[in-house]
Amino acid sequence: LAIDIFINNHPKAFLHQLISSQLDMDRLDYLRRDSFYTGVTEGSVNSERLLTMLNVCDDQLVVDSKGIYSVEKFLVARRLMYWQVYMHKTVLSAEFMLVNILKRAKFLTTQGVELPGTIALKHFLNADYSWSDFEGNPHVLQKFVLLDDFDVMSAIKDWSSHSDATLSDLSTRITHRRLLKIRLQETPFEEGLSQRMAEGIKEQYGFENGEEKYMLIIDKVKHHAYNSKKGHINLLYKDGRTSDISEAADQMTIKALSEPVERYFICFPRELKQLL
């Protein structure tokens, strides 16, 4: 029964919407929990009020129209939490550094370099799985669930003293919390910046084999507080009509929250900030 609800095979479609939709119980839970533990009060939502306003119409989860302001508060809180917590510049720098550390470790492993690590982590460093393997091979998933934060962080502590300068430097930055400096902005960075920063890193560290790509990250992030293409939050009016919340004529805030927000960022060693 639980699996049927989860994969949306249950005849009562609204049960799936309760656990996976634009206004589901998981989002209500993590917003309040993360708001409490991070101290970001803007993420607090009145979940009791929202739960009271939930209803079912034509087998679809809806919100009574008088709860529109509670939904608006929920969407605003979600956007604020994403930009102040989940996509905060420090989080972005650390996250992409971790990705590059694992990429470097994977590269070294393919070159025959023996790296310390747990059995679970070393399995994936040596294996070459594709996304289809994760979808179709249960044995891959069984091995993957053996991985956790401790596998990665214990390996990074060991790698901080490795002979490979790139792996060692990035690992030490993570363990000592000396993250790559990050700059965010609303527009793409100027042409030529990537090449200028890459050349500066090569000169600073004496790289000769393309290692600078691990120390320079130029990317963008996007967040949708409300994406009607991935589901709707429908309002139920007293006359029985339903409509998407973004179509409520007097709710300009919700219309604005329906638009995606993009931020461009660059991460680089802070010793080279003069090149930016």
N, C-alpha and C positions, 0 to 999 in steps of 0.2 A: 504493500500500500504506500509506504513512504517513498519508495523508488518511483512508483507510478506518478505520485504527486510531483516529485522532483524533476522528472523528465517530461512532465506535462502530458502524461497519458491517462490521467484520472478523468472521469467524465465531468467532474465539477472543476471547471477551469479556474475558478477564483481561488481554489486552494493553492494552485501553483503560483498565482499572482501574489499570494501572501508571502511566499518565500523568495520569489524572483520577479521583481517588477520595478517600476520607477518609484514606487512607494511600498517597499516591502519591510518585513520585520527586521531583517538583517541591517538595513540602512538605519532604521530607527534605533537599533541597539548600538551599533558601532559609533554613531554620531554622539549619543549621550555618553557612552563609555569613554571614547577618546577625548571628548570635551572635558570630562572630569579629570582624567589622568594627565592630560597635557596642560590643564589650566586655561584653555582657550574657551572662555565662557560663551563666545559667539556661536559655538557649535551646539549649545544646549537647545533641545527642542521639547515641546510639550507633547510627548508621545501619548500620554493618557488622553488628551483631547483628540488627537488624531485617531486613536483606536476607537474612541466613542463615536466619531464621525464616519467611520467606515460602514459601508453597506454593500449589498449585492443586488445587481439589476441585470437581468438577462444573462445570468451566469458569469457576470463580469464584476470585478471589484471596483467600487465607486466610492466617492466621498460626498456626503451631503453638502449641498451648495453653501450652507452657512459655515462650513469648515474651510472655506477658501483661504482665509487669512492664516490659518494654522498651516496649510500646505505651503503657502508663500513663505512663511517663516522657516519651514523645513528646507525648502529649496535654497533660500538665502544662506541658511546655516551650513548646508552641504557645500555650497561654493566657497564660503569663507574657510571652512575646515580644509578643503583641498588646497587652497592657496596659502593658508597659514600653517598647515601641518603636513598633509600628505605630499604636497608639492612645494614645500618650503625649500629655499635655496640650499640649505645645509643638507636636507634629506636628498635632494637631487644629486648634489656633489658626491655624497657618500654612496648612494645607490649605483650611480654610473661608475664610480671607482671600483666598487665590488665586482661589477660586471667585467671591467677591464682586467682586474686581478685574475678572475677565473679564465678569461680569454687568454691571458699570458700563460697561466698555468697549463691550460689545455695545449697551447702551442708548444711549450717546452716539453710536455709529455710526448707529443707526436714526434719531437726531435730526439727522443730516447733519454731525456733527462729524468732521473728518478726524483720525485718530490715526496716529502713526508705528508701523511694524511691518513684519515680513517679508511677502512675497507670500503665503506659505502661511497665516499668521495672519490677515492682512487679508481673505483669501478667506472664512474662516469667520466673521469679525466682520460681514461684509456679507451672507453667505448666511443662509438660514433653513431649515435641514435638520431633518427629524424622524427619529425612530429608524428608521422604515420606509425612509427614504432610505439609511441606513447598511446596512440589511439587504439591500435590493434593488438598489442602484445602485453598481456596482463603481467608477465614476468618483469617487464621494464618498469611498470608502475609499482610493483611490489618492491623493487630495489630502490626506486625513487623515494618512496615514503619512508625509507630508512634514513634519509638525509634530514638534517635539521640545522639550526643555527650553530650548534656546538661543533658539528663537523667542519663547517666553513671557518668559524672564528678560531678554532684551535689550529687549523691548517695555516691560516693567515699569520698567526703568532709565530709558527715555525718558519714560514716563508720569509718573515721579516729579517732573518739572518742568512738567507740563501745567497749563493754566489752570483746569481743573476741579478744585476743591478736594478733592472726595471721592476722585477717582481719584488725584490727586497724593498725598494723605495716606496712603492705603492702600498705594500703590506704594512710598513712602518708608519706611513701616514695615517692609515686606518687605525692601527692599534694605539697610536699616540694622539689620535684625533687632530692631526695636522692635515686637514683635507685640502684638496685642490681649491684654489680660489674660484668663485663662480660669479658671473655677471649675467643678470637677466634683463631682457628688454622686450618691448612689444613688437619691434620690427626686426627683420633679418639683419645680421651683421654685415658690414661692408665687405665687398669683394676684396680678396687679397689678404684679409685678416688671418684666415686659416694658414695660408702659406707663410706669412710673416711670423706667426706664433710657432709653427712647426720648425722653421729655421732657427728661431731663438732657443727652442728646447734642444734641438740637435747640438747647437753650439754650447749651451750651458752644460749638458750632460755628456757630450762626446758620443752621441749615438751615431751609428753608421749603417744599421740594418733595419731602419724603419721603426725602431722602438718608440719614437716620439708619438706615434698614434695612440699609445696607451696613456700618455700624459696629457693629451689634448682631446677634449670632448666638445664638439659643437653639435647641438641638437635642438629640438623643440618639444614642448609638452602642450597638450590640449586637454581642456576639461569642459564637459557638458553638464551643467547643473540639472538640466531637464532636456532629454532627447526624445522627442515624440516618435522618432523613427524606430526606437527600440522599445516602444510601449507607451501607453497613455496613462495619465492620471485624469480620470473622468469625473466630472461633477454631476450629481443627481439633483435635479430641481424638483420642487413640490408638485409640478404638473406631470412628472414622470419623464421629462426630457433629460438626456445626458449630452454633455459636450466636453471636449478636451479642455483642460484648465487654461491652456495657452490661448484659447479662443475667447476667454472671458473679456468682454469689451473694456472693462474698467481696470483690468489688471496689467498695467504697463510693465510692472516689475517682473512679472512672470514671463511676459513676452521677451524681455531683455535676457532673462535667465535661460531662455530656450536657445539663445545663440551661443555657439562655442567660443571659448576664450583661449587664445594661443599665447605662449611665451617662448621666446628664443633665448638660449643660454649657451655660455661657453665656460668650460672649466680648464684651468691651466695652473702650473706651479706659481705660487704667489711671488716667487723671486722674479718673475718676468712680467709683473703687472705694468711695468713702464711701457711694454710693447702694445698694450691695449689702447 
